[in-house]
Amino acid sequence: MKVSSEKLGNCQVSLKVEAEASELEKSLDEAYHRLVSRVSISGFRKGKAPRALLERHVGKDTLLSEALERLVPQLYQQAVEAE
């Protein structure tokens, strides 16, 4: 993870955080497991649908949104502690 900060004045700071691809992939896998257990896909038991089929069913944006919902706060916390 790369972190850079820039002071904007008036007690404001801009943080730029770049995550490693492995961190994003891990978060996407966790999001897949959370979503697949909640979504019913015809022909599969809950929690057993392949990832590609889940992506087509709910959309890649939904999977990415679910992953970022948990990843961004973690990265923010790490960035604040690093700076």
C-alpha positions as CSV (number, residue, x, y, z in Angstrom):
1,M,0.0,0.0,0.0
2,K,1.3,3.4,-0.9
3,V,0.2,6.5,1.0
4,S,0.8,10.1,0.2
5,S,-0.7,13.2,1.9
6,E,-1.0,16.8,1.0
7,K,-1.9,19.6,3.4
8,L,-4.7,21.7,2.0
9,G,-4.8,24.3,4.7
10,N,-7.7,25.1,7.1
11,C,-7.0,21.8,8.9
12,Q,-7.6,19.8,5.8
13,V,-5.5,17.0,4.4
14,S,-5.8,15.1,1.2
15,L,-4.8,11.4,1.4
16,K,-4.0,9.4,-1.7
17,V,-4.0,5.6,-1.0
18,E,-3.0,3.0,-3.6
19,A,-3.8,-0.6,-2.7
20,E,-1.9,-3.6,-3.9
21,A,-3.7,-5.8,-6.4
22,S,-3.5,-8.7,-4.0
23,E,-5.4,-6.6,-1.3
24,L,-8.2,-5.9,-3.8
25,E,-8.4,-9.5,-5.0
26,K,-8.7,-10.7,-1.4
27,S,-11.4,-8.2,-0.8
28,L,-13.2,-9.3,-3.9
29,D,-13.1,-13.0,-2.8
30,E,-14.5,-12.0,0.6
31,A,-17.3,-10.0,-1.1
32,Y,-18.1,-13.0,-3.4
33,H,-18.5,-15.3,-0.3
34,R,-20.8,-12.7,1.4
35,L,-22.9,-12.2,-1.7
36,V,-23.2,-15.8,-2.9
37,S,-24.6,-16.8,0.5
38,R,-27.4,-14.2,0.2
39,V,-28.3,-14.6,-3.5
40,S,-30.5,-17.4,-5.0
41,I,-29.4,-18.5,-8.4
42,S,-31.5,-21.1,-10.2
43,G,-29.8,-24.5,-10.4
44,F,-27.5,-23.9,-7.4
45,R,-27.8,-24.1,-3.7
46,K,-27.2,-20.9,-1.7
47,G,-23.5,-20.4,-1.4
48,K,-22.6,-22.8,-4.2
49,A,-22.8,-20.7,-7.4
50,P,-19.5,-20.1,-9.2
51,R,-18.1,-16.6,-9.1
52,A,-18.4,-15.9,-12.8
53,L,-22.1,-16.8,-12.6
54,L,-22.7,-14.6,-9.6
55,E,-20.9,-11.7,-11.4
56,R,-23.3,-12.1,-14.4
57,H,-26.3,-12.4,-12.0
58,V,-25.7,-9.4,-9.8
59,G,-23.2,-7.5,-12.0
60,K,-19.5,-6.8,-11.6
61,D,-20.3,-3.3,-10.2
62,T,-22.2,-4.9,-7.3
63,L,-19.4,-7.2,-6.5
64,L,-16.8,-4.4,-6.6
65,S,-19.0,-2.1,-4.5
66,E,-19.4,-4.8,-1.9
67,A,-15.6,-5.3,-1.8
68,L,-14.8,-1.6,-1.6
69,E,-17.4,-1.1,1.2
70,R,-15.1,-3.0,3.5
71,L,-11.7,-2.4,1.9
72,V,-11.8,1.4,1.9
73,P,-12.3,1.9,5.6
74,Q,-9.5,-0.6,6.3
75,L,-7.1,1.3,4.0
76,Y,-8.1,4.6,5.4
77,Q,-7.4,3.4,8.9
78,Q,-4.0,2.1,7.9
79,A,-3.2,5.3,6.0
80,V,-4.1,7.5,9.0
81,E,-1.9,5.4,11.3
82,A,1.0,5.5,8.8
83,E,0.9,9.3,8.5
